Amino acid sequence: MCKLPSGSLTTVTSALAACLCLGLVMPASAQSCSFEAKQGGTPKAQALALDAAKVNPCTTVPGLSVKSLSSVFATLLSTPKIGGKRFETTPPDGLPEGKMMVSAQGIEFKLQLLAAEGVTGLQVRSAGALVFSVANPAAAPLFIAASRLKPGETYDWSISTHKANFKASFELLDPQEMADVQTKLKALQSANLAPNTRLLYAAAIFEDADLYFDRDQALGELRRQVAP
């Protein structure tokens, strides 16, 4: 045990520094660098847990929250519905909601799941102003070009079909948030990890940034990979 002496602030500070150097006191900001997986799941899920436990998350992706890594694995073993911020009416899978990153192609609307209903229109607005509109779009993925979008802005969209109408919103990351996520994804890209472990890490990176849409996409793919 490291006992701090009474006395002047200089004396106490020096003693504390010595304890830190000896590893006897952990800084308040320190986090565990061990991945702790929830027990259960399919044999493939447990194989994923064992593989993920072989590496140090803190050095694999610097700045990654190990808590998020454990959280997304626990979610993987739970119900298909993902936690985190959601809108009151959840839109069909593959449609943007919540915080989003913009790819080189822009923001993607995956309309395949609505093809059977017959999509009649898509409109996207920012602060009431129309940004994008298309009637009777094809069922193939549809992109709103990155050049039409601004970092940090919130966009409301509505989709109409022959059977129903869907509405939701997405918010683009600001430049600093975007840079942080890209730095972590770049570190992940260069890490020597198995494909499923890489997906798990990607989901954790997205959760750290409140990118629940991207996290759900990564976990959806991972669920398919570890299914019985």
Secondary structure, DSSP 8 states (H G I E B T S, - for coil): -----SS-HHHHHHHHHHHHHTT-S--TT----S----S-S-HHHHHHHHHHTTS-HHHHSTT--HHHHHHHHHHHHS-SS--S---SS---TTS--EEE---SS-EEE--GGGGGG-EEEEEEEETTEEEEEEES--SS-EEE-GGG--TT-EEEEEEEESS-EEEEEEEE--HHHHHHHHHHHHHHHHS---HHHHHHHHHHHHHHTT-HHHHHHHHHHHHHHH--
